[in-house]
């Protein structure tokens, strides 16, 4: 793996998929993966198998729904959209992420204070 790319932190892919679908509307799995990579400025490289595993998990939770449609390449593809339950979960996950990232940020500042 390139030093400039990173793996997705465990538990964050579901959040990113929910947010992508919330922001952009229905998308197929490949489109979701490419959009997340694009927004990350290619820091994240998503394995399609991982993305589809997450999509299946989110669908089983009732947080996203899937319907067949036609892609921009005129191919049959499954398009995913966020459900109302998914929107509520997105709020919960966003709040959790902000709380945890705030804790990590505070801890890192402590280390920076000690070393300066």
N, CA, C and O atoms as CSV, one atom per row, in Angstrom:
chain,resi,resn,atom,element,x,y,z
A,1,UNK,N,N,0.832,-1.185,0.000
A,1,UNK,CA,C,0.000,0.000,0.000
A,1,UNK,C,C,0.874,1.244,0.000
A,1,UNK,O,O,1.857,1.319,0.737
A,2,UNK,N,N,0.526,2.194,-0.804
A,2,UNK,CA,C,1.225,3.468,-0.879
A,2,UNK,C,C,1.182,4.153,0.483
A,2,UNK,O,O,0.172,4.098,1.185
A,3,UNK,N,N,2.287,4.799,0.847
A,3,UNK,CA,C,2.332,5.479,2.145
A,3,UNK,C,C,1.310,6.597,2.251
A,3,UNK,O,O,0.908,6.976,3.351
A,4,UNK,N,N,0.888,7.125,1.106
A,4,UNK,CA,C,-0.073,8.227,1.136
A,4,UNK,C,C,-1.508,7.750,1.205
A,4,UNK,O,O,-2.415,8.558,1.404
A,5,UNK,N,N,-1.735,6.456,1.047
A,5,UNK,CA,C,-3.091,5.941,1.163
A,5,UNK,C,C,-3.237,5.234,2.499
A,5,UNK,O,O,-2.257,4.784,3.091
A,6,UNK,N,N,-4.459,5.146,2.957
A,6,UNK,CA,C,-4.733,4.537,4.248
A,6,UNK,C,C,-5.913,3.596,4.138
A,6,UNK,O,O,-6.757,3.729,3.251
A,7,UNK,N,N,-5.959,2.648,5.049
A,7,UNK,CA,C,-7.127,1.802,5.154
A,7,UNK,C,C,-8.188,2.544,5.954
A,7,UNK,O,O,-7.885,3.428,6.756
A,8,UNK,N,N,-9.409,2.172,5.722
A,8,UNK,CA,C,-10.518,2.780,6.447
A,8,UNK,C,C,-10.503,2.267,7.878
A,8,UNK,O,O,-10.361,1.066,8.112
A,9,UNK,N,N,-10.648,3.166,8.824
A,9,UNK,CA,C,-10.715,2.755,10.221
A,9,UNK,C,C,-11.923,1.868,10.430
A,9,UNK,O,O,-12.997,2.114,9.881
A,10,UNK,N,N,-11.736,0.847,11.221
A,10,UNK,CA,C,-12.820,-0.084,11.490
A,10,UNK,C,C,-14.045,0.665,12.021
A,10,UNK,O,O,-13.941,1.489,12.929
A,11,UNK,N,N,-15.173,0.370,11.450
A,11,UNK,CA,C,-16.415,0.974,11.907
A,11,UNK,C,C,-16.756,2.304,11.262
A,11,UNK,O,O,-17.828,2.853,11.516
A,12,UNK,N,N,-15.868,2.834,10.432
A,12,UNK,CA,C,-16.146,4.142,9.829
A,12,UNK,C,C,-16.719,4.043,8.419
A,12,UNK,O,O,-17.291,5.013,7.921
A,13,UNK,N,N,-16.577,2.901,7.775
A,13,UNK,CA,C,-17.081,2.781,6.412
A,13,UNK,C,C,-18.601,2.922,6.369
A,13,UNK,O,O,-19.136,3.586,5.482
A,14,UNK,N,N,-19.293,2.308,7.312
A,14,UNK,CA,C,-20.758,2.421,7.340
A,14,UNK,C,C,-21.171,3.887,7.450
A,14,UNK,O,O,-22.085,4.336,6.759
A,15,UNK,N,N,-20.502,4.613,8.310
A,15,UNK,CA,C,-20.806,6.041,8.481
A,15,UNK,C,C,-20.580,6.791,7.171
A,15,UNK,O,O,-21.416,7.602,6.772
A,16,UNK,N,N,-19.469,6.532,6.506
A,16,UNK,CA,C,-19.174,7.241,5.255
A,16,UNK,C,C,-20.169,6.887,4.157
A,16,UNK,O,O,-20.542,7.746,3.358
A,17,UNK,N,N,-20.598,5.640,4.113
A,17,UNK,CA,C,-21.588,5.246,3.102
A,17,UNK,C,C,-22.925,5.923,3.389
A,17,UNK,O,O,-23.556,6.459,2.478
A,18,UNK,N,N,-23.361,5.902,4.646
A,18,UNK,CA,C,-24.626,6.562,4.984
A,18,UNK,C,C,-24.578,8.043,4.634
A,18,UNK,O,O,-25.531,8.590,4.079
A,19,UNK,N,N,-23.467,8.685,4.961
A,19,UNK,CA,C,-23.344,10.118,4.681
A,19,UNK,C,C,-23.329,10.397,3.182
A,19,UNK,O,O,-23.940,11.361,2.719
A,20,UNK,N,N,-22.634,9.557,2.427
A,20,UNK,CA,C,-22.580,9.722,0.967
A,20,UNK,C,C,-23.968,9.594,0.361
A,20,UNK,O,O,-24.354,10.401,-0.484
A,21,UNK,N,N,-24.719,8.587,0.787
A,21,UNK,CA,C,-26.071,8.409,0.257
A,21,UNK,C,C,-26.991,9.538,0.694
A,21,UNK,O,O,-27.861,9.961,-0.068
A,22,UNK,N,N,-26.811,10.022,1.898
A,22,UNK,CA,C,-27.621,11.140,2.396
A,22,UNK,C,C,-27.340,12.397,1.565
A,22,UNK,O,O,-28.259,13.138,1.214
A,23,UNK,N,N,-26.078,12.621,1.260
A,23,UNK,CA,C,-25.698,13.845,0.550
A,23,UNK,C,C,-25.992,13.785,-0.948
A,23,UNK,O,O,-26.366,14.791,-1.551
A,24,UNK,N,N,-25.824,12.618,-1.541
A,24,UNK,CA,C,-25.894,12.537,-3.006
A,24,UNK,C,C,-27.116,11.814,-3.546
A,24,UNK,O,O,-27.385,11.868,-4.746
A,25,UNK,N,N,-27.858,11.141,-2.684
A,25,UNK,CA,C,-29.002,10.375,-3.175
A,25,UNK,C,C,-28.565,9.000,-3.637
A,25,UNK,O,O,-27.427,8.594,-3.398
A,26,UNK,N,N,-29.470,8.271,-4.306
A,26,UNK,CA,C,-29.180,6.889,-4.690
A,26,UNK,C,C,-27.936,6.762,-5.567
A,26,UNK,O,O,-27.733,7.532,-6.506
A,27,UNK,N,N,-27.109,5.769,-5.236
A,27,UNK,CA,C,-25.880,5.479,-5.985
A,27,UNK,C,C,-25.665,3.968,-5.991
A,27,UNK,O,O,-26.128,3.264,-5.093
A,28,UNK,N,N,-24.963,3.479,-7.004
A,28,UNK,CA,C,-24.562,2.066,-7.006
A,28,UNK,C,C,-23.258,1.928,-6.215
A,28,UNK,O,O,-22.572,2.915,-5.951
A,29,UNK,N,N,-22.928,0.688,-5.843
A,29,UNK,CA,C,-21.780,0.445,-4.981
A,29,UNK,C,C,-20.477,1.006,-5.512
A,29,UNK,O,O,-19.706,1.603,-4.760
A,30,UNK,N,N,-20.222,0.822,-6.791
A,30,UNK,CA,C,-18.996,1.343,-7.382
A,30,UNK,C,C,-18.956,2.866,-7.274
A,30,UNK,O,O,-17.915,3.449,-6.973
A,31,UNK,N,N,-20.089,3.497,-7.521
A,31,UNK,CA,C,-20.167,4.952,-7.429
A,31,UNK,C,C,-19.933,5.453,-6.015
A,31,UNK,O,O,-19.280,6.476,-5.813
A,32,UNK,N,N,-20.467,4.729,-5.033
A,32,UNK,CA,C,-20.256,5.102,-3.631
A,32,UNK,C,C,-18.766,5.040,-3.299
A,32,UNK,O,O,-18.208,5.965,-2.710
A,33,UNK,N,N,-18.133,3.932,-3.688
A,33,UNK,CA,C,-16.705,3.748,-3.389
A,33,UNK,C,C,-15.861,4.838,-4.046
A,33,UNK,O,O,-14.988,5.424,-3.407
A,34,UNK,N,N,-16.123,5.104,-5.315
A,34,UNK,CA,C,-15.323,6.120,-6.020
A,34,UNK,C,C,-15.544,7.509,-5.428
A,34,UNK,O,O,-14.607,8.303,-5.349
A,35,UNK,N,N,-16.769,7.808,-5.014
A,35,UNK,CA,C,-17.053,9.132,-4.438
A,35,UNK,C,C,-16.323,9.306,-3.110
A,35,UNK,O,O,-15.773,10.374,-2.843
A,36,UNK,N,N,-16.313,8.270,-2.279
A,36,UNK,CA,C,-15.604,8.365,-0.994
A,36,UNK,C,C,-14.110,8.541,-1.245
A,36,UNK,O,O,-13.462,9.348,-0.579
A,37,UNK,N,N,-13.565,7.802,-2.187
A,37,UNK,CA,C,-12.136,7.963,-2.521
A,37,UNK,C,C,-11.854,9.368,-3.035
A,37,UNK,O,O,-10.840,9.975,-2.691
A,38,UNK,N,N,-12.751,9.871,-3.852
A,38,UNK,CA,C,-12.582,11.213,-4.419
A,38,UNK,C,C,-12.617,12.267,-3.314
A,38,UNK,O,O,-11.771,13.161,-3.283
A,39,UNK,N,N,-13.583,12.167,-2.417
A,39,UNK,CA,C,-13.691,13.132,-1.317
A,39,UNK,C,C,-12.464,13.046,-0.413
A,39,UNK,O,O,-12.015,14.058,0.126
A,40,UNK,N,N,-11.922,11.840,-0.246
A,40,UNK,CA,C,-10.725,11.677,0.595
A,40,UNK,C,C,-9.460,12.135,-0.122
A,40,UNK,O,O,-8.364,12.090,0.436
A,41,UNK,N,N,-9.629,12.576,-1.366
A,41,UNK,CA,C,-8.491,12.971,-2.221
A,41,UNK,C,C,-7.517,11.810,-2.372
A,41,UNK,O,O,-6.298,11.975,-2.343
A,42,UNK,N,N,-8.108,10.633,-2.533
A,42,UNK,CA,C,-7.381,9.382,-2.757
A,42,UNK,C,C,-6.504,8.956,-1.590
A,42,UNK,O,O,-5.601,8.139,-1.769
A,43,UNK,N,N,-6.746,9.484,-0.414
A,43,UNK,CA,C,-6.062,8.986,0.782
A,43,UNK,C,C,-6.612,7.600,1.118
A,43,UNK,O,O,-5.873,6.717,1.553
A,44,UNK,N,N,-7.916,7.420,0.913
A,44,UNK,CA,C,-8.544,6.123,1.162
A,44,UNK,C,C,-8.675,5.366,-0.149
A,44,UNK,O,O,-9.065,5.935,-1.168
A,45,UNK,N,N,-8.353,4.099,-0.117
A,45,UNK,CA,C,-8.571,3.194,-1.239
A,45,UNK,C,C,-9.506,2.102,-0.746
A,45,UNK,O,O,-9.170,1.356,0.173
A,46,UNK,N,N,-10.672,2.012,-1.356
A,46,UNK,CA,C,-11.671,1.075,-0.880
A,46,UNK,C,C,-11.676,-0.195,-1.712
A,46,UNK,O,O,-11.736,-0.158,-2.941
A,47,UNK,N,N,-11.612,-1.299,-1.023
A,47,UNK,CA,C,-11.753,-2.610,-1.635
A,47,UNK,C,C,-13.240,-2.821,-1.915
A,47,UNK,O,O,-14.066,-2.686,-1.012
A,48,UNK,N,N,-13.581,-3.148,-3.150
A,48,UNK,CA,C,-14.996,-3.288,-3.497
A,48,UNK,C,C,-15.687,-4.365,-2.671
A,48,UNK,O,O,-16.861,-4.222,-2.329
A,49,UNK,N,N,-14.976,-5.441,-2.348
A,49,UNK,CA,C,-15.570,-6.479,-1.516
A,49,UNK,C,C,-15.962,-5.943,-0.150
A,49,UNK,O,O,-17.004,-6.308,0.394
A,50,UNK,N,N,-15.132,-5.084,0.395
A,50,UNK,CA,C,-15.424,-4.475,1.692
A,50,UNK,C,C,-16.638,-3.572,1.586
A,50,UNK,O,O,-17.491,-3.561,2.474
A,51,UNK,N,N,-16.717,-2.815,0.500
A,51,UNK,CA,C,-17.851,-1.907,0.312
A,51,UNK,C,C,-19.147,-2.706,0.201
A,51,UNK,O,O,-20.148,-2.347,0.821
A,52,UNK,N,N,-19.137,-3.783,-0.582
A,52,UNK,CA,C,-20.370,-4.555,-0.753
A,52,UNK,C,C,-20.756,-5.290,0.525
A,52,UNK,O,O,-21.943,-5.489,0.785
A,53,UNK,N,N,-19.781,-5.691,1.320
A,53,UNK,CA,C,-20.091,-6.293,2.623
A,53,UNK,C,C,-20.775,-5.271,3.518
A,53,UNK,O,O,-21.745,-5.589,4.207
A,54,UNK,N,N,-20.274,-4.059,3.506
A,54,UNK,CA,C,-20.887,-2.998,4.299
A,54,UNK,C,C,-22.289,-2.679,3.788
A,54,UNK,O,O,-23.206,-2.478,4.583
A,55,UNK,N,N,-22.461,-2.630,2.475
A,55,UNK,CA,C,-23.790,-2.350,1.909
A,55,UNK,C,C,-24.790,-3.422,2.330
A,55,UNK,O,O,-25.932,-3.110,2.666
A,56,UNK,N,N,-24.368,-4.674,2.312
A,56,UNK,CA,C,-25.258,-5.763,2.735
A,56,UNK,C,C,-25.624,-5.612,4.206
A,56,UNK,O,O,-26.783,-5.776,4.589
A,57,UNK,N,N,-24.623,-5.297,5.028
A,57,UNK,CA,C,-24.873,-5.105,6.468
A,57,UNK,C,C,-25.848,-3.951,6.701
A,57,UNK,O,O,-26.770,-4.072,7.507
A,58,UNK,N,N,-25.650,-2.849,6.008
A,58,UNK,CA,C,-26.519,-1.684,6.165
A,58,UNK,C,C,-27.943,-1.998,5.695
A,58,UNK,O,O,-28.921,-1.534,6.281
A,59,UNK,N,N,-28.036,-2.785,4.640
A,59,UNK,CA,C,-29.346,-3.176,4.127
A,59,UNK,C,C,-30.056,-4.085,5.126
A,59,UNK,O,O,-31.258,-3.940,5.350
A,60,UNK,N,N,-29.325,-5.019,5.724
A,60,UNK,CA,C,-29.913,-5.928,6.710
A,60,UNK,C,C,-30.384,-5.178,7.954
A,60,UNK,O,O,-31.335,-5.594,8.615
A,61,UNK,N,N,-29.716,-4.076,8.265
A,61,UNK,CA,C,-30.121,-3.252,9.409
A,61,UNK,C,C,-31.332,-2.379,9.080
A,61,UNK,O,O,-31.940,-1.791,9.974
A,62,UNK,N,N,-31.676,-2.297,7.806
A,62,UNK,CA,C,-32.788,-1.444,7.388
A,62,UNK,C,C,-32.388,0.011,7.267
A,62,UNK,O,O,-33.250,0.890,7.257
A,63,UNK,N,N,-31.089,0.282,7.174
A,63,UNK,CA,C,-30.607,1.662,7.098
A,63,UNK,C,C,-30.469,2.141,5.661
A,63,UNK,O,O,-30.430,3.344,5.402
A,64,UNK,N,N,-30.394,1.192,4.722
A,64,UNK,CA,C,-30.413,1.539,3.310
A,64,UNK,C,C,-31.357,0.573,2.603
A,64,UNK,O,O,-31.652,-0.515,3.098
A,65,UNK,N,N,-31.821,1.002,1.435
A,65,UNK,CA,C,-32.658,0.146,0.592
A,65,UNK,C,C,-31.982,0.039,-0.769
A,65,UNK,O,O,-31.195,0.906,-1.149
A,66,UNK,N,N,-32.289,-1.022,-1.498
A,66,UNK,CA,C,-31.678,-1.225,-2.812
A,66,UNK,C,C,-32.761,-1.462,-3.858
A,66,UNK,O,O,-33.794,-2.076,-3.591
A,67,UNK,N,N,-32.491,-0.958,-5.044
A,67,UNK,CA,C,-33.387,-1.178,-6.181
A,67,UNK,C,C,-32.539,-1.247,-7.450
A,67,UNK,O,O,-31.528,-0.557,-7.574
A,68,UNK,N,N,-32.960,-2.076,-8.371
A,68,UNK,CA,C,-32.220,-2.195,-9.626
A,68,UNK,C,C,-32.492,-0.996,-10.497
A,68,UNK,O,O,-33.602,-0.464,-10.518
A,69,UNK,N,N,-31.475,-0.573,-11.216
A,69,UNK,CA,C,-31.594,0.544,-12.139
A,69,UNK,C,C,-30.523,0.439,-13.204
A,69,UNK,O,O,-29.835,-0.577,-13.303
A,70,UNK,N,N,-30.382,1.480,-13.994
A,70,UNK,CA,C,-29.390,1.502,-15.066
A,70,UNK,C,C,-28.322,2.532,-14.736
A,70,UNK,O,O,-28.626,3.681,-14.415
A,71,UNK,N,N,-27.079,2.109,-14.818
A,71,UNK,CA,C,-25.957,2.991,-14.490
A,71,UNK,C,C,-25.684,3.964,-15.636
A,71,UNK,O,O,-26.294,3.877,-16.702
A,72,UNK,N,N,-24.759,4.889,-15.397
A,72,UNK,CA,C,-24.377,5.858,-16.412
A,72,UNK,C,C,-23.710,5.184,-17.614
A,72,UNK,O,O,-23.620,5.775,-18.690
A,73,UNK,N,N,-23.244,3.945,-17.427
A,73,UNK,CA,C,-22.651,3.161,-18.520
A,73,UNK,C,C,-23.679,2.259,-19.193
A,73,UNK,O,O,-23.330,1.363,-19.962
A,74,UNK,N,N,-24.947,2.509,-18.893
A,74,UNK,CA,C,-26.051,1.747,-19.453
A,74,UNK,C,C,-26.011,0.274,-19.053
A,74,UNK,O,O,-26.422,-0.607,-19.809
A,75,UNK,N,N,-25.499,0.030,-17.830
A,75,UNK,CA,C,-25.467,-1.325,-17.286
A,75,UNK,C,C,-26.474,-1.436,-16.154
A,75,UNK,O,O,-26.765,-0.462,-15.461
A,76,UNK,N,N,-26.998,-2.641,-15.981
A,76,UNK,CA,C,-27.921,-2.902,-14.887
A,76,UNK,C,C,-27.113,-2.894,-13.582
A,76,UNK,O,O,-26.097,-3.579,-13.473
A,77,UNK,N,N,-27.566,-2.126,-12.612
A,77,UNK,CA,C,-26.841,-2.026,-11.337
A,77,UNK,C,C,-27.831,-1.848,-10.200
A,77,UNK,O,O,-28.950,-1.370,-10.388
A,78,UNK,N,N,-27.388,-2.246,-9.017
A,78,UNK,CA,C,-28.200,-2.065,-7.819
A,78,UNK,C,C,-27.893,-0.691,-7.243
A,78,UNK,O,O,-26.741,-0.381,-6.941
A,79,UNK,N,N,-28.913,0.119,-7.095
A,79,UNK,CA,C,-28.754,1.464,-6.532
A,79,UNK,C,C,-29.229,1.453,-5.088
A,79,UNK,O,O,-30.287,0.914,-4.763
A,80,UNK,N,N,-28.427,2.056,-4.240
A,80,UNK,CA,C,-28.719,2.087,-2.802
A,80,UNK,C,C,-29.153,3.487,-2.405
A,80,UNK,O,O,-28.643,4.486,-2.914
A,81,UNK,N,N,-30.109,3.537,-1.482
A,81,UNK,CA,C,-30.557,4.836,-0.953
A,81,UNK,C,C,-30.735,4.708,0.552
A,81,UNK,O,O,-31.005,3.624,1.069
A,82,UNK,N,N,-30.581,5.811,1.235
A,82,UNK,CA,C,-30.710,5.808,2.692
A,82,UNK,C,C,-32.186,5.837,3.075
A,82,UNK,O,O,-32.980,6.536,2.446
A,83,UNK,N,N,-32.548,5.086,4.098
A,83,UNK,CA,C,-33.931,5.051,4.596
A,83,UNK,C,C,-34.075,6.041,5.758
A,83,UNK,O,O,-33.092,6.633,6.202
A,84,UNK,N,N,-35.298,6.212,6.239
A,84,UNK,CA,C,-35.498,7.088,7.408
A,84,UNK,C,C,-34.756,6.535,8.621
A,84,UNK,O,O,-34.174,7.291,9.399
A,85,UNK,N,N,-34.781,5.211,8.777
A,85,UNK,CA,C,-34.013,4.600,9.883
A,85,UNK,C,C,-32.528,4.866,9.695
A,85,UNK,O,O,-31.805,5.102,10.663
A,86,UNK,N,N,-32.079,4.828,8.453
A,86,UNK,CA,C,-30.678,5.112,8.149
A,86,UNK,C,C,-30.311,6.555,8.464
A,86,UNK,O,O,-29.208,6.831,8.934
A,87,UNK,N,N,-31.237,7.473,8.204
A,87,UNK,CA,C,-30.966,8.874,8.510
A,87,UNK,C,C,-30.826,9.084,10.017
A,87,UNK,O,O,-29.971,9.842,10.476
A,88,UNK,N,N,-31.686,8.396,10.781
A,88,UNK,CA,C,-31.566,8.487,12.250
A,88,UNK,C,C,-30.243,7.878,12.710
A,88,UNK,O,O,-29.578,8.419,13.594
A,89,UNK,N,N,-29.864,6.741,12.099
A,89,UNK,CA,C,-28.597,6.103,12.462
A,89,UNK,C,C,-27.424,6.988,12.086
A,89,UNK,O,O,-26.435,7.053,12.816
A,90,UNK,N,N,-27.527,7.672,10.953
A,90,UNK,CA,C,-26.474,8.597,10.529
A,90,UNK,C,C,-26.276,9.685,11.587
A,90,UNK,O,O,-25.140,10.049,11.892
A,91,UNK,N,N,-27.357,10.199,12.142
A,91,UNK,CA,C,-27.244,11.214,13.204
A,91,UNK,C,C,-26.518,10.639,14.417
A,91,UNK,O,O,-25.637,11.286,14.984
A,92,UNK,N,N,-26.890,9.420,14.812
A,92,UNK,CA,C,-26.262,8.766,15.967
A,92,UNK,C,C,-24.781,8.530,15.702
A,92,UNK,O,O,-23.933,8.847,16.537
A,93,UNK,N,N,-24.476,7.967,14.525
A,93,UNK,CA,C,-23.084,7.659,14.186
A,93,UNK,C,C,-22.243,8.928,14.073
A,93,UNK,O,O,-21.084,8.942,14.488
A,94,UNK,N,N,-22.813,9.980,13.521
A,94,UNK,CA,C,-22.092,11.249,13.395
A,94,UNK,C,C,-21.771,11.812,14.770
A,94,UNK,O,O,-20.656,12.273,15.015
A,95,UNK,N,N,-22.740,11.774,15.657
A,95,UNK,CA,C,-22.534,12.272,17.024
A,95,UNK,C,C,-21.454,11.441,17.723
A,95,UNK,O,O,-20.580,11.999,18.387
A,96,UNK,N,N,-21.507,10.122,17.581
A,96,UNK,CA,C,-20.490,9.259,18.193
A,96,UNK,C,C,-19.105,9.562,17.631
A,96,UNK,O,O,-18.132,9.660,18.378
A,97,UNK,N,N,-19.024,9.709,16.316
A,97,UNK,CA,C,-17.736,9.974,15.679
A,97,UNK,C,C,-17.154,11.305,16.160
A,97,UNK,O,O,-15.964,11.392,16.462
A,98,UNK,N,N,-17.984,12.325,16.228
A,98,UNK,CA,C,-17.502,13.637,16.678
A,98,UNK,C,C,-17.030,13.581,18.129
A,98,UNK,O,O,-16.038,14.213,18.494
A,99,UNK,N,N,-17.749,12.820,18.951
A,99,UNK,CA,C,-17.347,12.684,20.357
A,99,UNK,C,C,-15.997,11.970,20.465
A,99,UNK,O,O,-15.103,12.429,21.175
A,100,UNK,N,N,-15.854,10.844,19.756
A,100,UNK,CA,C,-14.607,10.071,19.803
A,100,UNK,C,C,-13.449,10.845,19.195
A,100,UNK,O,O,-12.357,10.867,19.763
A,101,UNK,N,N,-13.668,11.478,18.052
A,101,UNK,CA,C,-12.569,12.232,17.427
A,101,UNK,C,C,-12.157,13.409,18.304
A,101,UNK,O,O,-10.986,13.787,18.318
A,102,UNK,N,N,-13.115,13.998,19.043
A,102,UNK,CA,C,-12.782,15.063,19.987
A,102,UNK,C,C,-11.891,14.546,21.111
A,102,UNK,O,O,-10.950,15.222,21.527
A,103,UNK,N,N,-12.190,13.359,21.594
A,103,UNK,CA,C,-11.368,12.760,22.650
A,103,UNK,C,C,-9.955,12.516,22.130
A,103,UNK,O,O,-8.975,12.843,22.799
A,104,UNK,N,N,-9.857,11.946,20.945
A,104,UNK,CA,C,-8.530,11.669,20.368
A,104,UNK,C,C,-7.766,12.966,20.162
A,104,UNK,O,O,-6.574,13.040,20.461
A,105,UNK,N,N,-8.441,13.985,19.656
A,105,UNK,CA,C,-7.792,15.285,19.443
A,105,UNK,C,C,-7.252,15.845,20.766
A,105,UNK,O,O,-6.139,16.369,20.817
A,106,UNK,N,N,-8.052,15.729,21.832
A,106,UNK,CA,C,-7.597,16.227,23.140
A,106,UNK,C,C,-6.392,15.439,23.647
A,106,UNK,O,O,-5.459,16.017,24.204
A,107,UNK,N,N,-6.411,14.128,23.455
A,107,UNK,CA,C,-5.286,13.293,23.892
A,107,UNK,C,C,-4.027,13.658,23.110
A,107,UNK,O,O,-2.945,13.757,23.689
A,108,UNK,N,N,-4.159,13.858,21.810
A,108,UNK,CA,C,-2.994,14.216,20.999
A,108,UNK,C,C,-2.426,15.575,21.392
A,108,UNK,O,O,-1.214,15.780,21.340
A,109,UNK,N,N,-3.270,16.475,21.774
A,109,UNK,CA,C,-2.787,17.779,22.241
A,109,UNK,C,C,-1.981,17.637,23.530
A,109,UNK,O,O,-0.987,18.334,23.730
A,110,UNK,N,N,-2.420,16.729,24.400
A,110,UNK,CA,C,-1.669,16.493,25.634
A,110,UNK,C,C,-0.259,16.039,25.307
A,110,UNK,O,O,0.705,16.504,25.915
A,111,UNK,N,N,-0.136,15.126,24.343
A,111,UNK,CA,C,1.189,14.641,23.954
A,111,UNK,C,C,2.022,15.778,23.389
A,111,UNK,O,O,3.215,15.879,23.678
A,112,UNK,N,N,1.400,16.636,22.582
A,112,UNK,CA,C,2.125,17.750,21.974
A,112,UNK,C,C,2.599,18.734,23.038
A,112,UNK,O,O,3.691,19.292,22.925
A,113,UNK,N,N,1.790,18.949,24.066
A,113,UNK,CA,C,2.184,19.857,25.140
A,113,UNK,C,C,3.408,19.317,25.890
A,113,UNK,O,O,4.303,20.077,26.260
A,114,UNK,N,N,3.435,18.008,26.107
A,114,UNK,CA,C,4.523,17.374,26.861
A,114,UNK,C,C,5.846,17.458,26.100
A,114,UNK,O,O,6.898,17.699,26.692
A,115,UNK,N,N,5.780,17.253,24.769
A,115,UNK,CA,C,7.011,17.197,23.989
A,115,UNK,C,C,7.522,18.582,23.603
A,115,UNK,O,O,8.645,18.699,23.113
A,116,UNK,N,N,6.730,19.636,23.811
A,116,UNK,CA,C,7.209,20.970,23.422
A,116,UNK,C,C,7.847,21.720,24.574
A,116,UNK,O,O,8.296,22.853,24.400
